[in-house]
Amino acid sequence: GMGYVVVIPDYPGFGESSGIVHPYLITFPTVQSITDMLFAVREAVGNEFPGIQLKNEYYLIGYSQGGWATLNLHKSIEQDYSDDFKLSGSVCGAGPYDLKMLFSDMIGSPTYNMPVYLGYIAYAYSTYGQFTNSVGEIFNEPYSLKIEDLYDGMHTSAQINEQLTISIPELINADLISGFSTSPDYSSIRQALEENSVGAWKTLIPLMLIHGGDDTNVNPLATEMMYDKLIGEGTSEEICVKEIIPGLDHGKGIVPCMIKGLIFLKEIRDKKTAYFED
């Protein structure tokens, strides 16, 4: 029968590689870890899983950080790995595609209910040399002194949120809040966030962008803008579809978005299968 081989990436910094810092929302190591995994799966299927044949037909799906990773991977496979992997379709749920816009949005608000994300970006980007500004130039004390210990791989998001504050003026350095958009002091932060955002291009491979309309963790504007930019680059509206599901926040959006996404991918696959079997 026809089944799926399901592969879930274990990004750097988790599982076997937990000794290193996770490159949170940093494009190159994220994409590389997943393409490496896809090459490894292809090798393993021949040797480790007798009786299973792997078709050169790949489908991608992810949510939140995974939505961002999926869109980056979709672009990378289409532009750089098309000889290696035949990508048939992708679904990106609630991803932070435009990191500079979202970061600006987060630090420009009086409160942000997931300070764990701000700490995660600052810690990862500082560790990987993406930001030249120190964690102490981004966060106020006492929070700046806690960051390294909080992101040791032993704390949950909820535990980290408890140790930080949802008050942006308390959490974030006032100079960064006022100078983020224009001050040369923060040019490395602006540049790194731009470089790790997903740039639009003309995709020829089916793509669904989906997001909960009441998401306060990742603004649904990220999906609206990404869709508009993809269409602006010449992507066909037949190829790229967008859905904003009203009333859903980030957590409540996961299951509905992913179910709609799986149906989208199944329909692509059913069309291919019917075409070959007729």
C-alpha positions as CSV (number, residue, x, y, z in Angstrom):
1,G,0.0,0.0,0.0
2,M,0.8,3.6,-0.3
3,G,1.9,5.2,3.0
4,Y,4.0,8.1,4.2
5,V,7.4,8.0,5.7
6,V,7.1,10.7,8.5
7,V,10.3,12.4,9.6
8,I,10.5,14.9,12.4
9,P,13.7,16.9,12.6
10,D,15.6,17.2,15.9
11,Y,17.2,20.6,15.4
12,P,20.7,21.3,16.7
13,G,20.7,21.9,20.4
14,F,18.1,19.3,21.2
15,G,18.3,15.5,21.8
16,E,21.8,14.1,20.9
17,S,23.2,17.6,20.4
18,S,21.8,19.1,23.6
19,G,25.4,20.2,24.6
20,I,25.3,23.0,22.0
21,V,23.1,26.1,22.0
22,H,20.0,25.8,19.8
23,P,20.2,28.2,16.8
24,Y,16.7,29.5,17.4
25,L,15.3,31.2,14.3
26,I,18.7,31.2,12.5
27,T,18.2,30.1,8.9
28,F,21.4,28.4,7.9
29,P,21.9,25.8,10.7
30,T,18.1,25.1,10.7
31,V,17.9,24.4,6.9
32,Q,21.2,22.5,6.9
33,S,20.1,20.2,9.8
34,I,16.8,19.3,8.0
35,T,18.4,18.8,4.5
36,D,21.1,16.6,6.2
37,M,18.3,14.6,7.8
38,L,16.5,14.1,4.5
39,F,19.8,12.8,2.9
40,A,20.2,10.5,5.9
41,V,16.7,9.2,5.7
42,R,17.2,8.3,2.0
43,E,20.4,6.4,2.9
44,A,18.8,4.7,5.9
45,V,15.7,3.5,4.1
46,G,17.7,1.4,1.7
47,N,19.8,-0.2,4.5
48,E,17.8,-0.2,7.7
49,F,14.2,-0.6,6.5
50,P,13.9,-3.6,4.2
51,G,10.7,-3.6,2.1
52,I,10.1,0.1,2.3
53,Q,10.7,2.1,-0.9
54,L,11.0,5.8,-0.7
55,K,9.5,7.9,-3.5
56,N,11.2,11.1,-4.5
57,E,8.1,13.0,-3.4
58,Y,8.5,15.3,-0.4
59,Y,5.8,17.2,1.6
60,L,6.6,19.7,4.4
61,I,4.5,20.9,7.2
62,G,5.3,23.0,10.3
63,Y,3.8,25.5,12.8
64,S,5.2,28.5,14.6
65,Q,9.1,28.2,14.6
66,G,8.3,25.2,12.4
67,G,6.3,27.3,10.0
68,W,9.2,29.6,9.6
69,A,11.6,26.6,9.2
70,T,9.3,25.0,6.6
71,L,9.1,28.2,4.4
72,N,12.9,28.5,4.6
73,L,13.2,24.8,3.6
74,H,10.6,25.1,0.8
75,K,12.7,28.0,-0.7
76,S,16.0,26.2,-0.2
77,I,14.9,22.9,-1.7
78,E,13.3,24.7,-4.7
79,Q,16.4,26.9,-5.3
80,D,19.3,24.9,-4.1
81,Y,18.4,21.2,-3.7
82,S,15.9,20.6,-6.6
83,D,18.2,18.0,-8.0
84,D,18.2,16.1,-4.7
85,F,14.6,16.3,-3.5
86,K,11.3,16.6,-5.5
87,L,9.2,18.9,-3.3
88,S,5.5,18.4,-4.0
89,G,3.9,20.9,-1.5
90,S,4.4,22.6,1.9
91,V,2.2,24.0,4.7
92,C,3.5,26.8,6.9
93,G,1.4,27.6,10.0
94,A,1.8,30.8,12.1
95,G,5.4,31.4,11.3
96,P,7.4,34.5,12.2
97,Y,8.6,35.1,8.6
98,D,9.5,38.8,9.0
99,L,11.5,38.8,12.1
100,K,12.4,42.5,12.1
101,M,8.8,43.5,11.8
102,L,7.7,41.1,14.6
103,F,10.6,42.1,16.9
104,S,9.8,45.8,16.4
105,D,6.1,45.0,17.1
106,M,7.0,43.1,20.3
107,I,9.3,45.7,21.8
108,G,7.1,48.6,20.7
109,S,4.1,47.2,22.7
110,P,3.6,48.0,26.4
111,T,3.3,44.2,27.1
112,Y,4.2,41.0,25.3
113,N,2.8,37.8,26.8
114,M,5.7,35.5,25.6
115,P,8.9,37.1,26.7
116,V,10.5,33.7,26.4
117,Y,10.7,34.3,22.6
118,L,12.6,37.6,23.0
119,G,15.1,35.9,25.4
120,Y,15.4,33.0,23.0
121,I,16.2,35.2,20.0
122,A,18.7,37.3,22.0
123,Y,20.5,34.4,23.5
124,A,20.7,32.4,20.3
125,Y,21.7,35.3,18.1
126,S,24.3,36.5,20.6
127,T,25.8,33.0,20.9
128,Y,26.0,32.5,17.1
129,G,27.5,36.0,16.6
130,Q,24.4,37.3,14.7
131,F,24.1,40.2,17.1
132,T,27.2,42.2,18.2
133,N,25.1,43.8,21.0
134,S,25.4,41.9,24.3
135,V,22.4,40.4,26.1
136,G,23.0,43.2,28.7
137,E,22.5,45.9,26.0
138,I,19.1,44.3,25.1
139,F,17.6,43.5,28.5
140,N,17.5,45.4,31.7
141,E,18.8,43.9,35.0
142,P,17.9,41.7,36.7
143,Y,16.7,39.9,33.6
144,S,19.9,40.3,31.6
145,L,21.8,38.4,34.2
146,K,19.3,35.4,34.2
147,I,19.2,34.8,30.4
148,E,22.1,32.4,30.1
149,D,20.9,30.2,33.0
150,L,17.3,30.2,31.7
151,Y,18.3,28.9,28.3
152,D,20.3,25.9,29.5
153,G,17.9,23.4,28.0
154,M,16.5,22.5,31.4
155,H,13.7,25.1,31.6
156,T,10.3,25.0,29.9
157,S,8.8,28.1,28.2
158,A,6.4,28.5,31.1
159,Q,9.3,28.4,33.6
160,I,11.3,31.0,31.6
161,N,8.2,33.3,31.3
162,E,7.8,33.2,35.1
163,Q,11.4,34.4,35.5
164,L,11.0,37.3,33.0
165,T,8.3,39.9,32.8
166,I,5.5,40.7,30.2
167,S,6.2,44.4,30.8
168,I,8.3,45.5,27.8
169,P,9.6,48.7,29.5
170,E,10.8,46.6,32.5
171,L,12.3,43.9,30.3
172,I,13.9,45.7,27.4
173,N,16.6,48.4,27.5
174,A,14.9,51.8,26.9
175,D,17.6,52.9,24.4
176,L,16.8,49.8,22.3
177,I,13.1,50.5,22.4
178,S,13.6,54.1,21.2
179,G,16.5,53.4,18.8
180,F,15.6,50.0,17.3
181,S,14.5,51.4,13.9
182,T,17.2,53.9,13.3
183,S,20.0,54.0,15.8
184,P,23.4,52.8,14.3
185,D,24.0,51.2,17.8
186,Y,21.5,48.5,16.9
187,S,22.4,48.0,13.2
188,S,23.6,44.4,13.8
189,I,20.3,43.5,15.4
190,R,18.3,44.9,12.5
191,Q,20.6,43.3,9.9
192,A,20.5,39.8,11.6
193,L,16.7,39.9,11.9
194,E,16.4,40.8,8.2
195,E,18.9,38.1,7.1
196,N,17.1,35.4,9.0
197,S,13.6,36.4,7.8
198,V,12.3,34.6,4.7
199,G,12.7,36.7,1.6
200,A,9.9,36.4,-1.0
201,W,10.4,34.7,-4.3
202,K,8.4,33.2,-7.1
203,T,7.6,29.7,-6.0
204,L,6.3,27.1,-8.5
205,I,5.5,24.5,-5.8
206,P,2.1,24.4,-4.0
207,L,2.3,26.3,-0.7
208,M,-0.3,27.0,2.0
209,L,0.2,29.8,4.5
210,I,-2.2,29.5,7.5
211,H,-2.6,31.4,10.8
212,G,-5.0,31.9,13.6
213,G,-6.6,35.4,13.4
214,D,-6.3,36.1,17.2
215,D,-2.7,35.1,17.5
216,T,-0.9,37.4,20.0
217,N,2.4,35.4,20.0
218,V,3.1,35.7,16.3
219,N,1.1,38.5,14.7
220,P,-1.1,37.1,11.8
221,L,0.2,40.1,9.8
222,A,3.4,38.0,9.3
223,T,1.3,35.6,7.1
224,E,-0.7,38.4,5.4
225,M,2.5,40.2,4.4
226,M,4.4,37.0,3.4
227,Y,1.5,36.0,1.1
228,D,1.3,39.5,-0.5
229,K,5.1,39.5,-1.1
230,L,5.1,36.0,-2.7
231,I,2.3,37.0,-5.0
232,G,4.1,40.3,-5.7
233,E,7.2,38.2,-6.8
234,G,5.0,36.5,-9.4
235,T,3.8,33.4,-7.4
236,S,0.5,32.2,-8.8
237,E,-2.6,32.4,-6.6
238,E,-3.4,28.9,-7.7
239,I,0.0,27.7,-6.3
240,C,0.0,29.7,-3.0
241,V,-3.1,29.8,-0.8
242,K,-3.6,31.7,2.4
243,E,-6.0,31.2,5.2
244,I,-6.5,33.1,8.4
245,I,-8.8,31.2,10.8
246,P,-10.9,33.7,12.8
247,G,-10.9,33.6,16.6
248,L,-7.9,31.4,17.2
249,D,-4.8,32.3,19.3
250,H,-1.4,30.7,18.8
251,G,-2.0,27.6,20.9
252,K,-5.6,26.9,19.9
253,G,-4.6,27.4,16.2
254,I,-2.2,24.4,16.1
255,V,-4.6,21.6,15.5
256,P,-7.0,23.3,13.1
257,C,-4.2,24.8,11.1
258,M,-2.3,21.5,10.8
259,I,-5.5,19.5,10.0
260,K,-6.3,21.9,7.2
261,G,-2.7,21.7,6.1
262,L,-2.6,17.9,6.0
263,I,-5.8,17.9,3.9
264,F,-4.1,20.4,1.5
265,L,-1.1,18.1,1.1
266,K,-3.3,15.0,0.8
267,E,-5.2,16.6,-2.1
268,I,-2.0,17.4,-3.9
269,R,-0.9,13.8,-3.4
270,D,-4.3,12.3,-4.4
271,K,-4.2,14.3,-7.7
272,K,-0.7,13.0,-8.5
273,T,-1.7,9.4,-7.7
274,A,-4.9,9.6,-9.8
275,Y,-2.9,11.1,-12.7
276,F,-0.5,8.1,-12.6
277,E,-3.1,5.4,-12.1
278,D,-5.6,6.5,-14.8
